[in-house]
Amino acid sequence: MTKKTTQVNINAVSSNLYVAFEMGSKNWKLGFSTGFGQKTRRRTITAGDLDQLKLEFESARKRFRLPEKCKIYSCYEAGRDGFWLHRFLTSIGVTNSVVDSASIEVNRRKRRAKSDRLDVESLVKLLMRSMYENKVWSVVRVPPVEDEDRRQLSREFATLVKERTRQRNRIRGLLALHGIRISGKLDLSDPKLKSLTAWDRKPLPPQFKNRLAREWARLEFICEQIKSVKSDRDEEAANEPVEQLVKLRSLGDVTADSLAREVFGWRTFKNGKQVGCLAGLVPTPYQSGEINREQGISKAGITHVRRVAIDLAWNWLRFQPKSKLSLWYNSRFGPGGKKARKVGIVALARKLLIAIWRYLTTGEIPQGAELKSAA
């Protein structure tokens, strides 16, 4: 049976209104069009002024002589403003897409013209193309407000741990200026740290001691915030993915909580490839003529998830040595050097994320893996 091919005249002016946002900290540039044959109408409004935005929608509809209940399609790049604008546009009947900025095609010349005007015109054209073509760009999935709010604890905890490490290193660096070396962790309650002297046994300079005291106070404040976040996380009722994940050896409360809030708590996946793509752990081959090489992982995903997955992979090798994934890693990358093992741990992290996804969706325990013994 021969399939019928339907031809679409993409140059025809439609009865739909297409809107693109180029969002800045002070102003937003808007681009309006009704089709590829229509010149882009550009307007500038104050950032976040929703009343002015509604007026521009109505003005553009009248300018293009569109019906009162015409369909409006819009898009903007994911960035600092997050998803609140998407929720507003959806509430007034606009079909909006939040676009991954890295997926937008650009000219590959060494030098190319770039401005907000050119960007908004390009976004409008890509938006209209996305109506007829697949894979024009990558669209970000907008989480529900409740799920987005649940991610704050895990992300704040990761940020505070980074700040604590940075603050400790800063204090160690300041002490090194006077020949003082402290081995092990910095213990704020150690009385020896309060009676430090310089390399020549002389007291530390007064201004330096004052700065050091302020750095200590800042570190204490960060540690108190970490305790507060841990307390809030413990008080919050554990959800089903966390309870199921902590049954596996090598998965602690922090790792299980991060994976549940960021990946498996509210997202749905069709296959394992989508799980790897979310973390940016998929390969990126480069093939052109006789050239055929691998460029490494794409890293086009959530950085925090990728970091957690790699840390989990190292723990998996330690606490699940008899599992099929650990045996595969040791046989393939174990005999290699340090660089080969680092490359292999990324592959293990991808396989492990997919195995955990299957474990949560079907209940299938990763082959050879052990569950934690009941206390």
C-alpha positions as CSV (number, residue, x, y, z in Angstrom):
1,M,0.0,0.0,0.0
2,T,1.4,3.4,-1.0
3,K,1.4,6.0,1.7
4,K,0.0,9.4,0.8
5,T,2.4,12.3,1.2
6,T,0.8,15.5,2.5
7,Q,2.5,18.7,1.4
8,V,2.3,21.8,3.6
9,N,2.9,25.3,2.3
10,I,5.1,26.6,5.1
11,N,5.4,30.0,3.4
12,A,1.7,30.7,3.8
13,V,0.7,33.2,6.4
14,S,-1.3,31.3,9.1
15,S,-4.0,32.3,11.6
16,N,-1.6,31.5,14.5
17,L,0.5,34.0,16.3
18,Y,4.1,33.1,17.1
19,V,6.0,34.9,19.8
20,A,9.6,34.6,20.9
21,F,11.1,36.1,24.1
22,E,14.7,37.3,24.4
23,M,14.9,37.9,28.2
24,G,17.3,40.3,29.8
25,S,17.6,41.5,33.4
26,K,16.0,44.9,32.7
27,N,14.1,44.5,29.4
28,W,12.5,41.8,27.3
29,K,12.6,41.8,23.5
30,L,9.6,40.2,21.9
31,G,9.3,39.0,18.3
32,F,5.9,38.4,16.7
33,S,5.1,36.7,13.4
34,T,2.4,34.7,11.7
35,G,4.5,32.7,9.2
36,F,7.7,32.5,7.2
37,G,6.5,35.1,4.7
38,Q,5.8,37.6,7.4
39,K,8.3,40.2,8.6
40,T,9.1,39.8,12.4
41,R,7.4,42.5,14.5
42,R,9.8,43.5,17.3
43,R,8.8,45.1,20.6
44,T,10.6,45.9,23.9
45,I,8.9,45.8,27.3
46,T,10.1,46.1,30.9
47,A,11.2,42.7,32.3
48,G,8.4,41.0,34.2
49,D,5.7,43.5,33.3
50,L,2.8,41.1,32.6
51,D,0.2,43.8,31.9
52,Q,2.4,45.3,29.2
53,L,3.0,41.8,27.8
54,K,-0.8,41.2,27.5
55,L,-1.1,44.6,25.7
56,E,1.6,43.6,23.2
57,F,-0.2,40.3,22.5
58,E,-3.4,42.1,21.8
59,S,-1.7,44.8,19.7
60,A,0.1,42.1,17.6
61,R,-3.1,40.3,17.1
62,K,-4.8,43.4,15.7
63,R,-1.7,44.4,13.7
64,F,-1.8,41.0,11.9
65,R,-5.6,41.0,11.7
66,L,-6.0,37.7,13.4
67,P,-9.2,36.4,14.9
68,E,-9.9,37.2,18.6
69,K,-9.4,33.6,19.7
70,C,-6.4,32.8,17.6
71,K,-3.9,30.3,18.8
72,I,-0.7,31.8,20.3
73,Y,2.6,29.8,20.4
74,S,5.6,31.2,22.3
75,C,9.1,30.2,23.4
76,Y,12.0,31.4,25.4
77,E,15.3,30.0,26.5
78,A,15.7,28.4,29.8
79,G,17.7,30.5,32.2
80,R,17.7,32.6,35.3
81,D,13.9,33.4,35.2
82,G,13.1,29.7,35.5
83,F,9.5,28.5,34.8
84,W,7.3,31.2,36.3
85,L,6.7,32.8,32.9
86,H,5.8,29.5,31.4
87,R,3.2,29.0,34.0
88,F,1.8,32.4,33.4
89,L,1.6,32.0,29.6
90,T,-0.1,28.6,30.1
91,S,-2.6,30.1,32.4
92,I,-3.8,32.6,29.7
93,G,-4.0,30.0,27.0
94,V,-0.7,30.3,25.3
95,T,1.2,27.2,24.2
96,N,4.7,27.8,25.4
97,S,8.0,26.0,25.1
98,V,11.0,26.4,27.3
99,V,14.0,25.7,25.1
100,D,17.4,24.4,26.0
101,S,19.8,27.1,25.0
102,A,22.6,24.7,24.0
103,S,20.3,23.0,21.5
104,I,19.7,26.1,19.4
105,E,21.5,25.9,16.1
106,V,24.0,28.8,15.3
107,N,26.3,29.8,12.5
108,R,29.6,28.0,12.7
109,R,31.7,30.8,11.2
110,K,34.6,32.0,13.3
111,R,32.9,35.3,13.8
112,R,29.2,35.9,13.6
113,A,27.0,38.8,14.3
114,K,25.0,38.4,17.6
115,S,22.5,40.8,19.1
116,D,19.2,40.6,21.0
117,R,17.4,41.6,17.8
118,L,19.0,38.8,15.7
119,D,18.4,36.3,18.5
120,V,14.7,37.0,18.8
121,E,14.2,36.9,15.0
122,S,16.0,33.5,14.9
123,L,13.9,32.2,17.8
124,V,10.7,33.1,16.0
125,K,11.8,31.3,12.8
126,L,12.8,28.2,14.8
127,L,9.5,28.2,16.7
128,M,7.6,28.2,13.4
129,R,9.9,25.4,12.1
130,S,9.2,23.3,15.2
131,M,5.5,23.2,14.1
132,Y,6.5,21.2,11.0
133,E,9.8,19.6,11.9
134,N,11.0,17.3,14.6
135,K,14.2,17.8,16.6
136,V,14.6,21.5,15.7
137,W,15.7,22.0,19.3
138,S,15.4,20.4,22.8
139,V,12.5,21.4,25.0
140,V,12.9,21.5,28.8
141,R,10.3,19.6,30.7
142,V,8.7,21.9,33.2
143,P,8.2,20.3,36.7
144,P,5.0,20.9,38.8
145,V,5.4,23.6,41.4
146,E,5.4,21.1,44.2
147,D,8.1,18.9,42.7
148,E,10.3,21.9,41.8
149,D,10.0,23.1,45.5
150,R,11.1,19.6,46.7
151,R,14.3,19.9,44.8
152,Q,15.4,22.9,46.9
153,L,16.6,20.9,49.9
154,S,19.0,18.6,47.9
155,R,20.3,21.5,45.8
156,E,20.8,23.7,48.9
157,F,22.6,20.9,50.7
158,A,25.0,20.4,47.8
159,T,25.7,24.2,47.6
160,L,26.4,24.4,51.3
161,V,28.8,21.5,51.2
162,K,30.7,23.2,48.4
163,E,30.8,26.4,50.4
164,R,32.0,24.6,53.5
165,T,34.9,23.0,51.6
166,R,35.8,26.3,50.0
167,Q,35.7,28.0,53.4
168,R,37.9,25.4,55.0
169,N,40.4,25.6,52.2
170,R,40.5,29.4,52.5
171,I,41.3,29.1,56.2
172,R,44.0,26.6,55.5
173,G,45.5,29.0,52.9
174,L,45.5,31.9,55.3
175,L,47.3,29.8,58.0
176,A,49.8,28.6,55.4
177,L,50.9,32.3,55.0
178,H,52.4,32.1,58.5
179,G,53.8,28.6,58.1
180,I,51.0,26.8,60.0
181,R,49.9,23.4,58.7
182,I,46.9,21.5,60.1
183,S,46.5,17.9,59.2
184,G,43.1,16.3,59.0
185,K,39.7,18.1,59.3
186,L,39.4,21.5,60.9
187,D,37.7,21.0,64.2
188,L,36.1,24.2,65.5
189,S,36.0,22.9,69.1
190,D,39.8,22.1,69.3
191,P,41.3,24.5,71.8
192,K,44.7,24.2,70.1
193,L,43.4,26.2,67.1
194,K,42.7,29.2,69.3
195,S,46.3,29.5,70.5
196,L,48.1,29.3,67.2
197,T,51.5,31.0,66.7
198,A,53.5,31.8,63.6
199,W,56.4,29.7,62.3
200,D,58.8,31.6,64.7
201,R,56.6,30.9,67.7
202,K,55.6,34.6,67.8
203,P,51.9,35.6,68.2
204,L,49.9,36.1,65.0
205,P,49.5,39.7,63.8
206,P,46.3,41.4,65.2
207,Q,44.6,42.2,61.8
208,F,45.3,38.6,60.7
209,K,43.7,37.2,63.8
210,N,40.7,39.4,63.4
211,R,40.3,38.2,59.8
212,L,40.8,34.6,60.9
213,A,38.1,35.0,63.6
214,R,35.6,36.3,60.9
215,E,36.5,33.3,58.7
216,W,35.9,31.0,61.6
217,A,32.5,32.6,62.3
218,R,31.6,32.2,58.6
219,L,32.5,28.6,58.6
220,E,30.5,28.0,61.8
221,F,27.5,29.7,60.2
222,I,27.7,27.4,57.1
223,C,27.9,24.3,59.3
224,E,24.8,25.4,61.2
225,Q,23.0,25.9,57.9
226,I,24.0,22.4,56.9
227,K,22.6,21.0,60.1
228,S,19.4,22.9,59.6
229,V,18.9,21.6,56.0
230,K,19.6,18.0,57.3
231,S,17.0,18.5,60.0
232,D,14.4,19.7,57.5
233,R,15.1,16.8,55.2
234,D,14.8,14.3,58.0
235,E,11.5,15.9,59.2
236,E,10.0,15.7,55.7
237,A,8.1,12.5,55.0
238,A,10.1,10.1,52.9
239,N,8.6,9.3,49.5
240,E,8.4,5.9,47.9
241,P,11.4,6.2,45.6
242,V,13.7,7.1,48.6
243,E,12.4,4.2,50.7
244,Q,13.0,1.8,47.8
245,L,16.5,3.1,46.9
246,V,17.9,3.0,50.4
247,K,17.3,-0.8,50.5
248,L,20.2,-1.2,48.1
249,R,23.7,-1.4,49.5
250,S,25.9,1.6,48.5
251,L,23.0,4.0,48.4
252,G,22.8,6.3,51.4
253,D,20.1,8.7,52.5
254,V,21.7,11.7,50.7
255,T,22.2,10.0,47.4
256,A,18.8,8.4,47.4
257,D,17.2,11.7,48.3
258,S,19.0,13.5,45.5
259,L,18.1,10.9,42.9
260,A,14.5,10.8,44.0
261,R,14.0,14.6,43.9
262,E,16.0,15.2,40.7
263,V,15.3,12.2,38.5
264,F,12.9,9.5,39.6
265,G,10.5,11.3,41.8
266,W,8.3,12.9,39.1
267,R,9.9,12.2,35.7
268,T,8.8,9.4,33.4
269,F,11.2,7.7,31.0
270,K,10.4,5.5,27.9
271,N,13.8,3.8,27.8
272,G,17.2,3.7,29.3
273,K,18.6,6.1,26.7
274,Q,16.5,8.9,28.1
275,V,17.8,8.2,31.6
276,G,21.4,8.6,30.3
277,C,20.5,11.7,28.3
278,L,19.1,13.4,31.4
279,A,22.5,13.1,33.2
280,G,24.5,14.0,30.0
281,L,26.2,10.6,30.1
282,V,25.5,9.6,26.5
283,P,28.4,9.2,23.9
284,T,28.9,11.8,21.2
285,P,30.5,10.2,18.1
286,Y,32.0,12.4,15.3
287,Q,31.9,10.8,11.9
288,S,32.7,12.6,8.6
289,G,34.1,10.7,5.6
290,E,37.0,8.6,6.9
291,I,37.1,10.4,10.2
292,N,35.6,8.4,13.0
293,R,36.3,9.3,16.6
294,E,34.5,9.5,19.9
295,Q,34.3,12.9,21.6
296,G,33.3,11.7,25.1
297,I,30.1,12.2,26.9
298,S,27.7,15.0,25.9
299,K,27.4,16.6,29.4
300,A,24.1,18.0,28.1
301,G,22.2,17.2,31.2
302,I,21.8,18.0,34.9
303,T,25.3,18.5,36.3
304,H,24.2,17.6,39.8
305,V,22.7,14.3,38.7
306,R,25.9,13.4,36.8
307,R,28.0,14.2,39.8
308,V,25.8,12.1,42.1
309,A,25.8,9.2,39.6
310,I,29.6,9.1,39.3
311,D,30.0,9.2,43.1
312,L,27.5,6.4,43.4
313,A,29.5,4.4,40.8
314,W,32.6,4.5,43.0
315,N,30.6,3.4,46.0
316,W,28.9,0.7,44.0
317,L,32.3,-0.9,43.3
318,R,33.2,-0.8,47.0
319,F,29.9,-2.1,48.5
320,Q,28.6,-4.3,45.6
321,P,31.8,-6.1,44.4
322,K,29.9,-9.2,43.4
323,S,27.3,-7.5,41.2
324,K,27.3,-7.9,37.4
325,L,28.1,-4.3,36.9
326,S,31.1,-4.3,39.2
327,L,32.4,-7.5,37.6
328,W,32.0,-5.9,34.1
329,Y,33.9,-2.8,35.2
330,N,36.8,-4.8,36.8
331,S,37.2,-7.1,33.8
332,R,37.2,-4.3,31.2
333,F,38.8,-1.3,33.0
334,G,40.5,-2.9,36.0
335,P,43.7,-3.9,34.2
336,G,44.0,-0.4,32.7
337,G,45.7,2.6,34.2
338,K,44.2,5.5,36.2
339,K,42.9,7.2,33.1
340,A,41.1,4.1,31.8
341,R,39.4,3.6,35.2
342,K,38.2,7.2,35.2
343,V,36.7,6.7,31.7
344,G,35.2,3.4,32.8
345,I,33.5,4.9,35.9
346,V,31.5,7.2,33.6
347,A,30.2,4.2,31.6
348,L,29.4,2.4,34.9
349,A,27.5,5.5,36.2
350,R,25.3,5.5,33.0
351,K,24.6,1.7,33.3
352,L,23.9,2.1,37.0
353,L,21.4,4.9,36.5
354,I,19.5,2.8,34.0
355,A,19.6,-0.2,36.3
356,I,18.2,1.9,39.2
357,W,15.4,3.1,36.9
358,R,14.5,-0.5,36.0
359,Y,14.6,-1.3,39.7
360,L,12.2,1.4,40.6
361,T,9.8,0.8,37.7
362,T,9.8,-3.0,37.6
363,G,11.2,-4.0,40.9
364,E,14.0,-5.9,39.2
365,I,17.1,-5.8,41.4
366,P,20.4,-5.3,39.5
367,Q,21.9,-8.6,38.8
368,G,24.2,-9.8,41.6
369,A,23.4,-6.8,43.8
370,E,22.7,-7.2,47.5
371,L,20.1,-5.5,49.7
372,K,20.8,-4.1,53.1
373,S,20.2,-6.4,55.9
374,A,17.3,-5.6,58.2
375,A,18.4,-4.0,61.5
